[in-house]
Amino acid sequence: MTPTALVTGASGFLAGHLITALRHAGHPVVAWSRSAGAVSSDRGITVAPWPAAAELAPAIARLERPIVFHLAAAADRSTTAPAVLFDANIRLTADLVAACAQAGVGGFVYAGSCAEYGPAPAGVPIPESAPLAAREPYGASKAAAGLWAQAVARQAGLGFAWARLFGLYGPGLRPPRLLPTIHAALRAGRPVDLTAGAQLRDWLYVADAADGLVRLGGFAAGGRQGAFNLCTGEARTTRDLATLFAQRMRADVGLLRFGALAERPNDQAWLVGDPAAARALGWSTGTELTAGLDAMIAALDGP
């Protein structure tokens, strides 16, 4: 029987796509959410509130060695207070992995971030062996949680896959993220203030990321441990992405006011990953950039 997948952060952007990919792969899904009122019409998906700390291990044990996909996190890196990042990203992960070690799970997949990496030489895709030297609290919280979870999993003999996700985009993304913010402004005919957008980024379609996480679940379920960049390996400036997005919208590119905003402090000039390790597991990115942007635009425009 295909093992149950336990997905945390079920109300989030990536989680919805992951749950779809897991169901397509035949996994029953139990989805934990800290948001009230989440439901599913799919009988293969059980949505439940996040258990109290003392109930974590018993709740996991009742699922009979699930594969755990830990996506729950505070993800708004620009406005979230450091104390909130610590509680949501570090403490929550530590509680969960301890409960998994106590209850026994089939494997643990941790959704990390490219923001964990420190400054890297431009033009050289970042490997998983690059230093985890985040320059701001969000990336530091994700790196710290990943290191802790990896160590606990190793000590407990749990399979563990650490996914370092690069720039996700696609249907379901909402403001204040870049592309939905641009969409809302341009559809209203309003200018949108942006930075110069010279930083080079690795943009990954969210459904491809979800497929990668499913594959990492199989890796972890085999009792193995490792870190994997989920990325394309292709560099594109934020300015080029925003311009292409506006063009695919058939909107007035002149409304994009590049340079009207100052660059964010500690914003890295180069965040492009090396996907070789994930590709060695058989994963690949199947969505061309314009197709992904068109799907996102269609979702934002609605019926």
For each residue, the residues with C-beta under 8 A, 3 or more apart:
1:
2: 25 26 27 28
3: 27 65 66 67 106 221
4: 27 28 29 30 63 64 66 67
5: 22 27 28 29 30 66 67 68 69 217
6: 29 30 31 32 60 63 66 67 68 69 105
7: 10 15 18 19 22 29 30 31 32 69 71
8: 15 32 50 68 69 70 71 72 96
9: 12 14 15 32 33 34 70 71 72 73 111
10: 7 15 16 19 31 32 33 38 47 71
11: 15 33 34 35 38
12: 9 15 16 71 72 75
13: 16 17 168 172 173 174 206
14: 9 17 18 71 111 165 168 206 209 210
15: 7 8 9 10 11 12 18 19 31 71
16: 10 12 13 19 20 172
17: 13 14 20 21 170 172 206 207 209 210
18: 7 14 15 21 22 69 71 210 213 214
19: 7 10 15 16 22 23 29 31 45
20: 16 17 23 24 207 210
21: 17 18 24 25 207 210 211 213 214
22: 5 7 18 19 25 27 29 69 214 217
23: 19 20 26 27 29 42 44 45
24: 20 21
25: 2 21 22 214
26: 2 23
27: 2 3 4 5 22 23 44 67
28: 2 4 5 44 45 46
29: 4 5 6 7 19 22 23 44 45 46
30: 4 5 6 7 45 46 48 63 66
31: 6 7 10 15 19 38 40 45 46 47 48
32: 6 7 8 9 10 48 49 50 51 72
33: 9 10 11 38 47 48 49 50
34: 9 11 49 50 72
35: 11 38
36: 49
37:
38: 10 11 31 33 35 47
39: 47
40: 31 45 46 47
41:
42: 23 45
43:
44: 23 27 28 29
45: 19 23 28 29 30 31 40 42
46: 28 29 30 31 40
47: 10 31 33 38 39 40
48: 30 31 32 33 51 59
49: 32 33 34 36
50: 8 32 33 34 72
51: 32 48 55 56 59
52: 55 56
53: 56 95
54:
55: 51 52 58 59
56: 51 52 53 59 60 95 96 98 99
57: 60 61 98 99 100 102 103
58: 55 61 62 103
59: 48 51 55 56 62 63 99
60: 6 56 57 63 66 68 99 100 103 105
61: 57 58 64 103 104
62: 58 59
63: 4 6 30 59 60 66
64: 4 61
65: 3 104 105 106
66: 3 4 5 6 30 60 63 105 106
67: 3 4 5 6 27 105 106 107 108 109 217 220 221
68: 5 6 8 60 96 100 105 107 108 109
69: 5 6 7 8 18 22 109 111 213 217
70: 8 9 93 96 97 108 109 110 111 149
71: 7 8 9 10 12 14 15 18 111
72: 8 9 12 32 34 50 88 92
73: 9 88 89 92 111 142
74: 80 84 85 87 88 89 138 141
75: 12 138
76: 79 80 176
77: 80 115 136 137 138 139
78: 176 264
79: 76
80: 74 76 77 84 85 88 138
81: 84 85
82: 85 86 137
83: 86 87
84: 74 80 81 87 88
85: 74 80 81 82 88 89 90 137 138 141
86: 82 83 89 90 91 141
87: 74 83 84 90 91 92
88: 72 73 74 80 84 85 91 92
89: 73 74 85 86 92 93 138 141 142 144 145
90: 85 86 87 93 94 141 144 145 148
91: 86 87 88 94 95
92: 72 73 87 88 89 95 96
93: 70 89 90 96 97 110 145 146 148 149
94: 90 91 97 98 145 148 149 152
95: 53 56 91 92 98 99
96: 8 56 68 70 92 93 99 100 149
97: 70 93 94 100 101 108 148 149 152 153
98: 56 57 94 95 101 102 152
99: 56 57 59 60 95 96 102 103
100: 57 60 68 96 97 103 104 105 108 153 156 158
101: 97 98 104 152 153 155 156 158
102: 57 98 99
103: 57 58 60 61 99 100
104: 61 65 100 101
105: 6 60 65 66 67 68 100 108 158
106: 3 65 66 67 159 220 221
107: 67 68 158 159 160 161 217 218 219 220 221 222 223
108: 67 68 70 97 100 105 149 153 158 159 160 161 220
109: 67 68 69 70 160 161 163 213 216 217 220
110: 70 93 145 146 149 150 160 161 162 163
111: 9 14 69 70 71 73 163 165 213
112: 116 142 143 145 146 162 163 164 165 227
113: 116 138 139 142 164 165
114: 117 126 164 165 166 167 202 229 231 271 273
115: 77 134 136 138 139 142 271
116: 112 113 132 134 139 140 142 143 146 164
117: 114 120 126 130 131 132 133 134 139 164 268 271
118: 130 131 132 133 134 135
119: 133 135 268 269 270
120: 117 124 126 130 268 270 271
121: 124 270
122: 200 269 270
123: 270
124: 120 121
125: 231 233 272 273 274 275
126: 114 117 120 130 229 270 271 272 273 274
127: 130 229 273 274 276 277
128: 164 226 227 228 229 274 277
129:
130: 117 118 120 126 127
131: 117 118
132: 116 117 118 143 146 147
133: 117 118 119
134: 115 116 117 118 137 138 139 140 142 143
135: 118 119 139 266 268
136: 77 115 139 140 265 266
137: 77 82 85 134 140 141
138: 74 75 77 80 85 89 113 115 134 141 142
139: 77 113 115 116 117 134 135 136 142 143
140: 116 134 136 137 143 144
141: 74 85 86 89 90 137 138 144 145
142: 73 89 112 113 115 116 134 138 139 145 146
143: 112 116 132 134 139 140 146 147
144: 89 90 140 141 147 148
145: 89 90 93 94 110 112 141 142 148 149
146: 93 110 112 116 132 142 143 149 150 162 227
147: 132 143 144 150 151
148: 90 93 94 97 144 145 151 152
149: 70 93 94 96 97 108 110 145 146 152 153 160 162
150: 110 146 147 153 154 160 162 225 227
151: 147 148 154 155
152: 94 97 98 101 148 149 155 156 158
153: 97 100 101 108 149 150 156 158 159 160 225
154: 150 151 157 158 160 225
155: 101 151 152
156: 100 101 152 153
157: 154 223
158: 100 101 105 107 108 152 153 154 220
159: 106 107 108 153 219 220 221 222 223 224 225
160: 107 108 109 110 149 150 153 154 220 225 226
161: 107 108 109 110 216 217 219 220 224 225 226 227 228
162: 110 112 146 149 150 226 227 228
163: 109 110 111 112 212 213 216 227 228 230
164: 112 113 114 116 117 128 227 228 229 230 231 273
165: 14 111 112 113 114 168 204 209 230 231
166: 114 201 202 203 204 229 230 231 232 271 272 273
167: 114 201 202 203 204 271
168: 13 14 165 173 204 205 206 209
169: 173 179 203 204 205 206 292 293 296
170: 17 173 205 206 207 292 295 296
171: 206 295 296 298 299 300
172: 13 16 17 206 299
173: 13 168 169 170 177 179 180 206 296
174: 13 177 180
175: 180 181 184
176: 76 78 181
177: 173 174 180 181
178: 181 182 238 241 242
179: 169 173 182 183 241 242 245 293 296
180: 173 174 175 177 183 184 300
181: 175 176 177 178 184 185 192
182: 178 179 185 186 192 194 242 245 246 256
183: 179 180 186 187 245 249 297 300
184: 175 180 181 187 188
185: 181 182 188 190 191 192 255
186: 182 183 189 190 192 246 249 251 252 255
187: 183 184 249 251 301
188: 184 185
189: 186 252 255
190: 185 186 255
191: 185 255 256 257
192: 181 182 185 186 255 256 257
193: 257 260 261
194: 182 197 238 239 242 256 257 258 259 260 261
195: 238 258 259 261 262 263 264
196: 239 258 259 263
197: 194 237 238 239 240 241 242 258
198: 237 238 239 269
199: 237 238 263 267 268 269 270 271
200: 122 235 236 237 269 270 271 272
201: 166 167 235 236 237 238 241 271 272
202: 114 166 167 231 232 233 234 235 236 271 272 273
203: 166 167 169 232 234 236 241 289
204: 165 166 167 168 169 208 209 230 231 232 285
205: 168 169 170 208 209 285 287 289 292
206: 13 14 17 168 169 170 171 172 173 209 210
207: 17 20 21 170 210 211 287
208: 204 205 211 212 230 285 286 287
209: 14 17 165 168 204 205 206 212 213 230
210: 14 17 18 20 21 206 207 213 214
211: 21 207 208 214 215 283 286
212: 163 208 209 215 216 228 230 278 283
213: 18 21 69 109 111 163 209 210 216 217 230
214: 18 21 22 25 210 211 217 218
215: 211 212 218 219 278 281 282 283
216: 109 161 163 212 213 219 220 228 278 281
217: 5 22 67 69 107 109 161 213 214 220 221
218: 107 214 215 221 222
219: 107 159 161 215 216 222 224 226 228 281
220: 67 106 107 108 109 158 159 160 161 216 217 223 224 225
221: 3 67 106 107 159 217 218
222: 107 159 218 219
223: 107 157 159 220
224: 159 161 219 220
225: 150 153 154 159 160 161 220
226: 128 160 161 162 219 277
227: 112 128 146 150 161 162 163 164 277
228: 128 161 162 163 164 212 216 219 277 278 281
229: 114 126 127 128 164 166 273 274 275 277 278
230: 163 164 165 166 204 208 209 212 213 273 275 278 283
231: 114 125 164 165 166 202 204 272 273 274 275
232: 166 202 203 204 273 275 285
233: 125 202 272 273 274 275
234: 202 203 272
235: 200 201 202 270 272
236: 200 201 202 203 240 241 289
237: 197 198 199 200 201 240 241
238: 178 194 195 197 198 199 201 241 242
239: 194 196 197 198 242 243 258
240: 197 236 237 243 244
241: 178 179 197 201 203 236 237 238 244 245
242: 178 179 182 194 197 238 239 245 246 256 258
243: 239 240 246 247 253 256
244: 240 241 247 248 289 290 293
245: 179 182 183 241 242 248 249 293 297
246: 182 186 242 243 249 251 252 253 255 256
247: 243 244 250 251 253
248: 244 245 290 293 294 297
249: 183 186 187 245 246 297
250: 247
251: 186 187 246 247 255
252: 186 189 246 255
253: 243 246 247 256
254:
255: 185 186 189 190 191 192 246 251 252
256: 182 191 192 194 242 243 246 253
257: 191 192 193 194 260
258: 194 195 196 197 239 242
259: 194 195 196
260: 193 194 257
261: 193 194 195
262: 195
263: 195 196 199 267
264: 78 195 267
265: 136
266: 135 136
267: 199 263 264
268: 117 119 120 135 199 271
269: 119 122 198 199 200
270: 119 120 121 122 123 126 199 200 235
271: 114 115 117 120 126 166 167 199 200 201 202 268
272: 125 126 166 200 201 202 231 233 234 235
273: 114 125 126 127 164 166 202 229 230 231 232 233
274: 125 126 127 128 229 231 233 277
275: 125 229 230 231 232 233 278 279 283 285
276: 127 279 280
277: 127 128 226 227 228 229 274 280 281
278: 212 215 216 228 229 230 275 281 283
279: 275 276 282 283 284
280: 276 277
281: 215 216 219 228 277 278
282: 215 279
283: 211 212 215 230 275 278 279
284: 279
285: 204 205 208 232 275
286: 208 211
287: 205 207 208 291 292 295
288: 291 292
289: 203 205 236 244 292 293
290: 244 248 293 294
291: 287 288 294 295
292: 169 170 205 287 288 289 295 296
293: 169 179 244 245 248 289 290 296 297
294: 248 290 291 297 298
295: 170 171 287 291 292 298 299
296: 169 170 171 173 179 292 293 299 300
297: 183 245 248 249 293 294 300 301
298: 171 294 295 301
299: 171 172 295 296 302
300: 171 180 183 296 297
301: 187 297 298
302: 299
303:
